[in-house]
Amino acid sequence: MLMLSGAKSAAASAARGRHTLFNWPLLAVIALALSGCMPATTQIADADPADPAAKVAPVGYRSTIAPYTSRRPATPAPWRDRNDAVTPQPKQDR
């Protein structure tokens, strides 16, 4: 019984080794064959980039820090004045 299980494992490991050696060359041949099926490259741009007369989109300047406002600590002010500045206005009677 032990001989049979040992023979099975030896046969299984030999089959595994043969299986991995067989797949890599086959895979390489298939990849090379399929690479011949790729379409030819096409021209992506209409004009030659080295042509000085080629039309290009206009270039504009936008500042990257334009919406920036300083967030440094403000000088202390009386809390009542600051509170009154942010409270909603009372509704007027109709």
Stockholm file with secondary structure:
# STOCKHOLM 1.0

chainA/1-94         MLMLSGAKSAAASAARGRHTLFNWPLLAVIALALSGCMPATTQIADADPADPAAKVAPVGYRSTIAPYTSRRPATPAPWRDRNDAVTPQPKQDR
#=GR chainA/1-94 SS CHHHHHHHHHHHHHHHHHHHHHHHHHHHHHHHHHHTTSCCCCCCSSSCTTCTTCCCCCCCCCCTTTTCCCCCCCCCCCHHHHHHHHSCCCCCCC
#=GC SS_cons        CHHHHHHHHHHHHHHHHHHHHHHHHHHHHHHHHHHTTSCCCCCCSSSCTTCTTCCCCCCCCCCTTTTCCCCCCCCCCCHHHHHHHHSCCCCCCC
//
